[in-house]
Amino acid sequence: RLAIARDQMSSRQKLYGEFLVEAQRLVVQARDEKVSSLADLNSMNGKFAELCLVAAPTLIAEAQKLADYALTSHSAQAAKEVENFFNLKQSFIVAAREDLRQLLSDA
C-alpha cells in the first residue's frame, strides 16, 4: 500500500511540476510575444486536465488561478490581476505539497 502511494506521489510530483513549469513558460513568453494560436496553449491545458483528474479540490482551485493568469497574460488587453504571478505560484506550491502530504498520510 505504501509502495502504491509512493508511486502515485512520484507521478503527481512530476505532473504538478510540469504544470507549474508550463504556466511559468507561458507567462515569460507573454513578455516577449503573445501566442499566435490557441494550439500553443495545449500543453498547459493538457496538464491542467490531468491535474483535475487526480488532485484535491483545493489544489485544482489554485491551479485554475495560475492557468488563468498564464492565459490572460497572452490576451491583447490583459485582465487586471489582484495577485501577482509569484503569489499565485507560491499558493499552488503550498496546495501541491499539502495534496502530496495527504496522499502519503492516507496510505
Residue pairs with C-beta under 8 A, 6 or more apart in sequence:
1 107
2 107
4 107
5 103
5 104
5 106
5 107
6 104
6 107
8 54
8 103
9 100
9 103
9 104
12 54
12 55
12 96
12 99
12 100
12 103
13 100
15 47
15 50
15 51
15 54
16 51
16 55
16 59
16 92
16 96
16 99
16 100
18 47
19 44
19 47
19 48
19 50
19 51
19 63
19 66
20 66
20 89
20 92
20 93
20 96
22 43
22 44
22 47
22 70
23 44
23 66
23 67
23 69
23 70
23 89
24 70
24 85
24 89
26 35
26 41
26 44
26 70
26 71
26 73
26 74
27 69
27 70
27 73
27 85
29 35
29 74
30 70
30 73
30 74
30 78
34 74
34 75
34 76
35 41
35 74
41 71
41 74
44 67
44 70
44 71
45 67
48 63
48 64
48 67
51 59
51 60
51 63
52 60
52 63
55 63
55 96
55 99
56 95
56 98
56 99
56 102
58 95
58 98
58 99
59 92
59 95
59 96
59 98
59 99
61 95
62 88
62 91
62 92
62 94
62 95
62 96
63 92
63 95
65 83
65 88
65 91
65 92
66 88
66 89
66 92
69 81
69 85
69 88
72 78
72 79
72 81
